[in-house]
Amino acid sequence: MKYEEALNQLEAIVRKMEQGEYNIDELTEQLKKAQQLIQLCRDKLTKTDEEIKKILAKDE
């Protein structure tokens, strides 16, 4: 999954939570999914940051 897709899904979950669209069972499932999406986004950002640092270090 691409970063943008994960972020869009996460934003949709948050929006629905704020609007109270989930019942208690759905809320639990969506919170678990949100945690996974957050971790995926965090991992992708960390990997990208490391790659950028490597590229910049080569130029020095």
Biopython code that builds the backbone (N, CA, C, O; Angstrom):
import numpy as np
from Bio.PDB.StructureBuilder import StructureBuilder

atoms = [
    (1, "MET", "N", (0.845, -1.178, 0.000)),
    (1, "MET", "CA", (0.000, 0.000, 0.000)),
    (1, "MET", "C", (0.889, 1.240, 0.000)),
    (1, "MET", "O", (1.891, 1.302, 0.713)),
    (2, "LYS", "N", (0.516, 2.200, -0.791)),
    (2, "LYS", "CA", (1.265, 3.447, -0.850)),
    (2, "LYS", "C", (0.945, 4.323, 0.360)),
    (2, "LYS", "O", (-0.114, 4.204, 0.977)),
    (3, "TYR", "N", (1.884, 5.198, 0.675)),
    (3, "TYR", "CA", (1.727, 6.104, 1.813)),
    (3, "TYR", "C", (0.443, 6.919, 1.690)),
    (3, "TYR", "O", (-0.311, 7.050, 2.654)),
    (4, "GLU", "N", (0.199, 7.466, 0.502)),
    (4, "GLU", "CA", (-0.977, 8.317, 0.302)),
    (4, "GLU", "C", (-2.277, 7.552, 0.528)),
    (4, "GLU", "O", (-3.234, 8.090, 1.087)),
    (5, "GLU", "N", (-2.306, 6.288, 0.090)),
    (5, "GLU", "CA", (-3.497, 5.462, 0.298)),
    (5, "GLU", "C", (-3.734, 5.219, 1.785)),
    (5, "GLU", "O", (-4.859, 5.327, 2.272)),
    (6, "ALA", "N", (-2.668, 4.893, 2.493)),
    (6, "ALA", "CA", (-2.776, 4.642, 3.929)),
    (6, "ALA", "C", (-3.242, 5.899, 4.658)),
    (6, "ALA", "O", (-4.093, 5.836, 5.546)),
    (7, "LEU", "N", (-2.677, 7.037, 4.272)),
    (7, "LEU", "CA", (-3.050, 8.300, 4.903)),
    (7, "LEU", "C", (-4.517, 8.638, 4.627)),
    (7, "LEU", "O", (-5.227, 9.096, 5.523)),
    (8, "ASN", "N", (-4.967, 8.416, 3.402)),
    (8, "ASN", "CA", (-6.375, 8.674, 3.059)),
    (8, "ASN", "C", (-7.313, 7.788, 3.872)),
    (8, "ASN", "O", (-8.339, 8.251, 4.368)),
    (9, "GLN", "N", (-6.955, 6.509, 4.007)),
    (9, "GLN", "CA", (-7.783, 5.598, 4.803)),
    (9, "GLN", "C", (-7.816, 6.025, 6.264)),
    (9, "GLN", "O", (-8.862, 5.990, 6.912)),
    (10, "LEU", "N", (-6.666, 6.426, 6.769)),
    (10, "LEU", "CA", (-6.581, 6.879, 8.154)),
    (10, "LEU", "C", (-7.433, 8.128, 8.372)),
    (10, "LEU", "O", (-8.149, 8.228, 9.369)),
    (11, "GLU", "N", (-7.356, 9.068, 7.452)),
    (11, "GLU", "CA", (-8.166, 10.286, 7.554)),
    (11, "GLU", "C", (-9.653, 9.962, 7.507)),
    (11, "GLU", "O", (-10.442, 10.591, 8.213)),
    (12, "ALA", "N", (-10.052, 8.990, 6.684)),
    (12, "ALA", "CA", (-11.462, 8.599, 6.598)),
    (12, "ALA", "C", (-11.927, 7.985, 7.915)),
    (12, "ALA", "O", (-13.039, 8.254, 8.368)),
    (13, "ILE", "N", (-11.090, 7.173, 8.521)),
    (13, "ILE", "CA", (-11.440, 6.563, 9.809)),
    (13, "ILE", "C", (-11.617, 7.650, 10.866)),
    (13, "ILE", "O", (-12.592, 7.637, 11.617)),
    (14, "VAL", "N", (-10.684, 8.579, 10.921)),
    (14, "VAL", "CA", (-10.755, 9.658, 11.912)),
    (14, "VAL", "C", (-12.019, 10.491, 11.706)),
    (14, "VAL", "O", (-12.720, 10.819, 12.663)),
    (15, "ARG", "N", (-12.298, 10.824, 10.463)),
    (15, "ARG", "CA", (-13.482, 11.627, 10.149)),
    (15, "ARG", "C", (-14.760, 10.930, 10.621)),
    (15, "ARG", "O", (-15.631, 11.560, 11.221)),
    (16, "LYS", "N", (-14.867, 9.633, 10.350)),
    (16, "LYS", "CA", (-16.054, 8.876, 10.762)),
    (16, "LYS", "C", (-16.140, 8.749, 12.283)),
    (16, "LYS", "O", (-17.231, 8.763, 12.852)),
    (17, "MET", "N", (-14.977, 8.625, 12.942)),
    (17, "MET", "CA", (-14.973, 8.576, 14.408)),
    (17, "MET", "C", (-15.483, 9.893, 14.978)),
    (17, "MET", "O", (-16.304, 9.914, 15.894)),
    (18, "GLU", "N", (-14.986, 10.981, 14.422)),
    (18, "GLU", "CA", (-15.397, 12.303, 14.904)),
    (18, "GLU", "C", (-16.891, 12.541, 14.698)),
    (18, "GLU", "O", (-17.529, 13.250, 15.476)),
    (19, "GLN", "N", (-17.433, 11.950, 13.656)),
    (19, "GLN", "CA", (-18.853, 12.129, 13.354)),
    (19, "GLN", "C", (-19.728, 11.088, 14.055)),
    (19, "GLN", "O", (-20.951, 11.112, 13.922)),
    (20, "GLY", "N", (-19.103, 10.180, 14.797)),
    (20, "GLY", "CA", (-19.846, 9.173, 15.543)),
    (20, "GLY", "C", (-20.524, 8.138, 14.672)),
    (20, "GLY", "O", (-21.591, 7.634, 15.023)),
    (21, "GLU", "N", (-19.920, 7.813, 13.541)),
    (21, "GLU", "CA", (-20.542, 6.889, 12.588)),
    (21, "GLU", "C", (-20.321, 5.417, 12.927)),
    (21, "GLU", "O", (-20.945, 4.550, 12.315)),
    (22, "TYR", "N", (-19.452, 5.118, 13.882)),
    (22, "TYR", "CA", (-19.167, 3.725, 14.213)),
    (22, "TYR", "C", (-19.866, 3.323, 15.495)),
    (22, "TYR", "O", (-19.923, 4.093, 16.454)),
    (23, "ASN", "N", (-20.406, 2.089, 15.504)),
    (23, "ASN", "CA", (-20.894, 1.559, 16.770)),
    (23, "ASN", "C", (-19.690, 1.011, 17.525)),
    (23, "ASN", "O", (-18.578, 1.035, 16.998)),
    (24, "ILE", "N", (-19.877, 0.530, 18.719)),
    (24, "ILE", "CA", (-18.764, 0.137, 19.573)),
    (24, "ILE", "C", (-17.939, -1.001, 18.960)),
    (24, "ILE", "O", (-16.716, -1.017, 19.097)),
    (25, "ASP", "N", (-18.591, -1.940, 18.293)),
    (25, "ASP", "CA", (-17.864, -3.048, 17.669)),
    (25, "ASP", "C", (-17.046, -2.562, 16.477)),
    (25, "ASP", "O", (-15.897, -2.967, 16.300)),
    (26, "GLU", "N", (-17.628, -1.709, 15.676)),
    (26, "GLU", "CA", (-16.914, -1.149, 14.526)),
    (26, "GLU", "C", (-15.758, -0.263, 14.997)),
    (26, "GLU", "O", (-14.690, -0.247, 14.385)),
    (27, "LEU", "N", (-15.976, 0.455, 16.063)),
    (27, "LEU", "CA", (-14.953, 1.345, 16.593)),
    (27, "LEU", "C", (-13.693, 0.563, 16.971)),
    (27, "LEU", "O", (-12.578, 0.993, 16.673)),
    (28, "THR", "N", (-13.870, -0.563, 17.616)),
    (28, "THR", "CA", (-12.738, -1.394, 17.994)),
    (28, "THR", "C", (-11.972, -1.852, 16.760)),
    (28, "THR", "O", (-10.744, -1.774, 16.724)),
    (29, "GLU", "N", (-12.690, -2.326, 15.751)),
    (29, "GLU", "CA", (-12.053, -2.780, 14.514)),
    (29, "GLU", "C", (-11.323, -1.630, 13.815)),
    (29, "GLU", "O", (-10.201, -1.799, 13.337)),
    (30, "GLN", "N", (-11.954, -0.485, 13.761)),
    (30, "GLN", "CA", (-11.370, 0.658, 13.075)),
    (30, "GLN", "C", (-10.149, 1.202, 13.816)),
    (30, "GLN", "O", (-9.199, 1.671, 13.189)),
    (31, "LEU", "N", (-10.174, 1.140, 15.132)),
    (31, "LEU", "CA", (-9.002, 1.559, 15.907)),
    (31, "LEU", "C", (-7.810, 0.650, 15.630)),
    (31, "LEU", "O", (-6.677, 1.118, 15.515)),
    (32, "LYS", "N", (-8.069, -0.644, 15.523)),
    (32, "LYS", "CA", (-6.998, -1.585, 15.193)),
    (32, "LYS", "C", (-6.443, -1.292, 13.802)),
    (32, "LYS", "O", (-5.230, -1.284, 13.595)),
    (33, "LYS", "N", (-7.339, -1.052, 12.863)),
    (33, "LYS", "CA", (-6.917, -0.736, 11.501)),
    (33, "LYS", "C", (-6.131, 0.567, 11.476)),
    (33, "LYS", "O", (-5.121, 0.672, 10.779)),
    (34, "ALA", "N", (-6.588, 1.557, 12.231)),
    (34, "ALA", "CA", (-5.891, 2.846, 12.295)),
    (34, "ALA", "C", (-4.479, 2.668, 12.851)),
    (34, "ALA", "O", (-3.539, 3.290, 12.355)),
    (35, "GLN", "N", (-4.320, 1.836, 13.863)),
    (35, "GLN", "CA", (-2.991, 1.579, 14.421)),
    (35, "GLN", "C", (-2.069, 0.979, 13.368)),
    (35, "GLN", "O", (-0.901, 1.356, 13.274)),
    (36, "GLN", "N", (-2.585, 0.058, 12.586)),
    (36, "GLN", "CA", (-1.782, -0.561, 11.523)),
    (36, "GLN", "C", (-1.407, 0.471, 10.463)),
    (36, "GLN", "O", (-0.274, 0.490, 9.981)),
    (37, "LEU", "N", (-2.351, 1.319, 10.107)),
    (37, "LEU", "CA", (-2.079, 2.351, 9.105)),
    (37, "LEU", "C", (-1.046, 3.349, 9.610)),
    (37, "LEU", "O", (-0.166, 3.770, 8.859)),
    (38, "ILE", "N", (-1.148, 3.726, 10.871)),
    (38, "ILE", "CA", (-0.179, 4.649, 11.463)),
    (38, "ILE", "C", (1.214, 4.042, 11.426)),
    (38, "ILE", "O", (2.181, 4.719, 11.075)),
    (39, "GLN", "N", (1.322, 2.767, 11.788)),
    (39, "GLN", "CA", (2.626, 2.096, 11.769)),
    (39, "GLN", "C", (3.171, 2.016, 10.351)),
    (39, "GLN", "O", (4.365, 2.228, 10.138)),
    (40, "LEU", "N", (2.319, 1.714, 9.382)),
    (40, "LEU", "CA", (2.750, 1.656, 7.991)),
    (40, "LEU", "C", (3.278, 3.011, 7.537)),
    (40, "LEU", "O", (4.339, 3.088, 6.918)),
    (41, "CYS", "N", (2.548, 4.076, 7.839)),
    (41, "CYS", "CA", (2.984, 5.429, 7.468)),
    (41, "CYS", "C", (4.300, 5.783, 8.148)),
    (41, "CYS", "O", (5.200, 6.337, 7.516)),
    (42, "ARG", "N", (4.414, 5.467, 9.419)),
    (42, "ARG", "CA", (5.630, 5.756, 10.172)),
    (42, "ARG", "C", (6.825, 5.010, 9.563)),
    (42, "ARG", "O", (7.906, 5.581, 9.409)),
    (43, "ASP", "N", (6.624, 3.744, 9.223)),
    (43, "ASP", "CA", (7.698, 2.950, 8.624)),
    (43, "ASP", "C", (8.129, 3.528, 7.278)),
    (43, "ASP", "O", (9.321, 3.615, 6.986)),
    (44, "LYS", "N", (7.162, 3.916, 6.472)),
    (44, "LYS", "CA", (7.490, 4.478, 5.158)),
    (44, "LYS", "C", (8.237, 5.805, 5.295)),
    (44, "LYS", "O", (9.182, 6.067, 4.550)),
    (45, "LEU", "N", (7.822, 6.630, 6.232)),
    (45, "LEU", "CA", (8.508, 7.906, 6.443)),
    (45, "LEU", "C", (9.932, 7.692, 6.954)),
    (45, "LEU", "O", (10.860, 8.384, 6.533)),
    (46, "THR", "N", (10.097, 6.742, 7.853)),
    (46, "THR", "CA", (11.426, 6.439, 8.379)),
    (46, "THR", "C", (12.339, 5.929, 7.264)),
    (46, "THR", "O", (13.487, 6.357, 7.149)),
    (47, "LYS", "N", (11.824, 5.021, 6.453)),
    (47, "LYS", "CA", (12.611, 4.472, 5.350)),
    (47, "LYS", "C", (12.998, 5.564, 4.363)),
    (47, "LYS", "O", (14.139, 5.620, 3.906)),
    (48, "THR", "N", (12.045, 6.431, 4.038)),
    (48, "THR", "CA", (12.329, 7.527, 3.110)),
    (48, "THR", "C", (13.375, 8.460, 3.681)),
    (48, "THR", "O", (14.275, 8.895, 2.963)),
    (49, "ASP", "N", (13.271, 8.774, 4.962)),
    (49, "ASP", "CA", (14.241, 9.643, 5.616)),
    (49, "ASP", "C", (15.642, 9.037, 5.553)),
    (49, "ASP", "O", (16.613, 9.740, 5.272)),
    (50, "GLU", "N", (15.745, 7.746, 5.811)),
    (50, "GLU", "CA", (17.039, 7.067, 5.759)),
    (50, "GLU", "C", (17.627, 7.098, 4.356)),
    (50, "GLU", "O", (18.827, 7.310, 4.186)),
    (51, "GLU", "N", (16.774, 6.885, 3.344)),
    (51, "GLU", "CA", (17.237, 6.910, 1.961)),
    (51, "GLU", "C", (17.732, 8.306, 1.567)),
    (51, "GLU", "O", (18.741, 8.441, 0.874)),
    (52, "ILE", "N", (17.026, 9.322, 2.007)),
    (52, "ILE", "CA", (17.431, 10.699, 1.703)),
    (52, "ILE", "C", (18.781, 11.002, 2.356)),
    (52, "ILE", "O", (19.655, 11.609, 1.737)),
    (53, "LYS", "N", (18.943, 10.579, 3.602)),
    (53, "LYS", "CA", (20.212, 10.808, 4.301)),
    (53, "LYS", "C", (21.363, 10.105, 3.590)),
    (53, "LYS", "O", (22.459, 10.659, 3.498)),
    (54, "LYS", "N", (21.132, 8.889, 3.085)),
    (54, "LYS", "CA", (22.172, 8.164, 2.352)),
    (54, "LYS", "C", (22.546, 8.905, 1.071)),
    (54, "LYS", "O", (23.724, 9.033, 0.736)),
    (55, "ILE", "N", (21.538, 9.384, 0.366)),
    (55, "ILE", "CA", (21.796, 10.112, -0.883)),
    (55, "ILE", "C", (22.582, 11.389, -0.602)),
    (55, "ILE", "O", (23.541, 11.703, -1.307)),
    (56, "LEU", "N", (22.177, 12.114, 0.420)),
    (56, "LEU", "CA", (22.870, 13.353, 0.764)),
    (56, "LEU", "C", (24.297, 13.084, 1.249)),
    (56, "LEU", "O", (25.203, 13.872, 0.981)),
    (57, "ALA", "N", (24.493, 11.989, 1.951)),
    (57, "ALA", "CA", (25.828, 11.642, 2.444)),
    (57, "ALA", "C", (26.761, 11.309, 1.296)),
    (57, "ALA", "O", (27.958, 11.579, 1.388)),
    (58, "LYS", "N", (26.255, 10.735, 0.225)),
    (58, "LYS", "CA", (27.070, 10.409, -0.946)),
    (58, "LYS", "C", (27.554, 11.657, -1.655)),
    (58, "LYS", "O", (28.633, 11.665, -2.246)),
    (59, "ASP", "N", (26.752, 12.719, -1.595)),
    (59, "ASP", "CA", (27.089, 13.969, -2.267)),
    (59, "ASP", "C", (28.147, 14.766, -1.522)),
    (59, "ASP", "O", (28.753, 15.673, -2.094)),
    (60, "GLU", "N", (28.376, 14.448, -0.273)),
    (60, "GLU", "CA", (29.338, 15.217, 0.537)),
    (60, "GLU", "C", (30.752, 14.832, 0.256)),
    (60, "GLU", "O", (31.674, 15.386, 0.854)),
]
sb = StructureBuilder()
sb.init_structure("model")
sb.init_model(0)
sb.init_chain("A")
sb.init_seg("    ")
for serial, (resi, resn, name, xyz) in enumerate(atoms, 1):
    if name == "N":
        sb.init_residue(resn, " ", resi, " ")
    sb.init_atom(name, np.array(xyz, "f"), 0.0, 1.0, " ", f" {name:<3s}", serial, name[0])
structure = sb.get_structure()
